[in-house]
Amino acid sequence: EASRKTRSLLLGLMVALVGLLLALAYGFSRRLLRQFSQLQQALLANAAQLRRLLRYAPLPMLVVREADGRLLYANERALERLGLDAATVDARRARDFHVQPEQRQQLLEALRREGQVSDQEVELKDASGQPFWALLSAQRIVFEGADCVLTALADHDARRRAQQEWRHRAFHDELTGLPNRAMFMDALNRTRH
């Protein structure tokens, strides 16, 4: 009789303990779900805030997912400069806009090594294949839960053309267009060194 009562008491205690543990686990999991939901909402709010900031930036701005190089976001200035429309942005990859693949690879290596690059002169092309020069600055970020690269482009085409024109004028006769003495002296100095 005592053994039966002890067994019933132990069984009751075990059922009560299991019930208590289940209730604690349920409460803990609800708390974790609430925290996860709050974190998700904060991330979405941060992504929306970043989109608003990028939208009004005075430079072409792109967000590129690191894993596959896909464009996740391009502001109006970037769409205009690259000749894209908002509907087709996510179908494009960053490599589509680089003229020299080795130059892109160097940028990616610098990004992996340092986490950012600043004012790198790169030759890019728009959606129609028209090349242009830009100063590129990029920073690794997390955007909509993915590791991404935030890229800013400053048009460098006009400056580059002006430099080439100045160089041509410095080393060529304006009337005939033939190489001048300055070009000859420059070539002579280069061969000596």
N, C-alpha and C positions, 0 to 999 in steps of 0.2 A: 504494500500500500504506500509506504514512504517512497519507495523507488518510483512508483508510478506518479506520485505527486511531484517528485523532484524532476522527473522527465517532462511532465506537463509544464512545470514552472520554467525549466530551461528552454523548452520549445517556445513558450510564450515570450520569454526574454529574447530569444533569437529572432522571432517574428517581429517583435517590437524594434530590435536593433536594426534588422534589415529594412524595416519601414522608415526608421529614422535616417539611415544611410541613404535610402532612395530619395527621401525628401531633401536632404542636404545636397545630394548630387543634382537633383532637379533645380533647386535654388541656385546652385553654383553655375550650372549650365545656362540658366536664364540670364544670370548676371553677365556671363561671358558673351552671350548673344547680344545683350544690350550694349556692352562695350564695343563689340565688333560693329554693330550697327552705327553707333556714334562715330567710330573711327572711319567707317565707310562714308558717312555723311560729311565728315570733315575733309576727307580726301576729295570728294566730289565738289565741295565748296571751294577747296584750294585749286582744283583743276579749272573750275569755272572762273575763278578770280584770275588765274594765269591766262586763260583765254581772253578775258577782257583786257588785261594789260597788253598782251601781244597784239590784240586787234588794233589798238591805238598807237602802237610803237611807230616811230618815224622811219624805221628801216624795214626792209623785207625780213620777216622772221619765220622760221620753219621749226617744227618739232618732228624729229625722225626717230623711229623706234630702233634701238641698237640691234636687236636680235635679227631683224630681217631688212633693215634699211628703208622700211616703208614710211612714207610721209603721213603723219597723223594729223598735222595741222599746218596751215599756211595762212598768214594774214593777207589782207587785200593787196598790200604793196608787193608781197612775194608772188601772189597769183598774177599780178600785172607784169612783174619783171620776168617771171618764168613762162608767161603765156599760157597759164592754166585757168581752169574754171573750178569752182569749189566742189562741183559734183565728181570730178575725176582726180582730185588730190590723192585720195587714199589708194588709188590704183598705181600711183607712181612710186618709184624708189629713188633714193638720193643718188645712186650711181648713174641714173639716167641723165643727170645734169652735169656730170664731170667730163671734161674733154680729155683729160689725161688721167687714166686709172691709177698710175703710180703716184700721182700727186694726191689723189684721194686716199690711197693706202698710207701715205706718210702722215696725212692729217689724222687718220684713224689711230695710227700707232702713237702719235703725240697725245691724242685724247685718252687712250688707255693708260699711258705712262703718267700724264700730268693731270688728267681730269678736265682740262680745258686748253683751248688754243686762242690766241688773240692776233688779229690783223694779219692773217696769212693771205698772201696774194695768190689767188687761184683763177684758173681759166675754166669758166662754166659755159653752159649752153642752155638756151631756153627750149621750150617744147617743140619749136619748129627747127631746132638744130643750129640757130644763130649763136655764135660764140660771143662771150663778153668776159671782161675781167672784173673781179670783185675782191674786196678785202673781207675775209671770212673770219668771224669769231664764233667759237662754239663752247658750250658748257654741258657737262653731263648732268641730267636731272631725272627725277621720277615724275612721269606724266600719266595720269589715269591708270596708275598701278604698274606701269611698265618702265624699264630702264630706257631712257631716251637721250637724245642730244638736241639741245636748244641751239639753233644756228641763226646768226645775224649776218646779213650781207650788206656791204656798203659798195655802191657802184664805183668802180675804179677804171672804167673804160675810157672816159674822157681824159683823165690824167695820164693814162698809159699812152693814148694816141698823141697827146701833147708832148710827152717825153720822147716818143719816137720821131715826131716832127722836129723837135729841137735838135735831136741827135743828127737827123738828116741834114738840117740846115747848117749845123756846126761842121759837118764833114763833106758837104757838097756845095759846089758853086751854084748860086741862085739862078744865074742866067742860063748856064748850060746844063746844070744837073749832074755834071761830072764830079768825081772825087776831087777834093781840094788838097792843099798842102797840109792842113791840119790832120786830115785822114791819113795821108802818107806818113807824117811824123808819128801819129798814134800807132800805126802798124809797125813802123820801124822800132819804136820803143818796146812794143810787145814782143817782137822777135829777139830783142837784146836780153830780155828778162826771161 
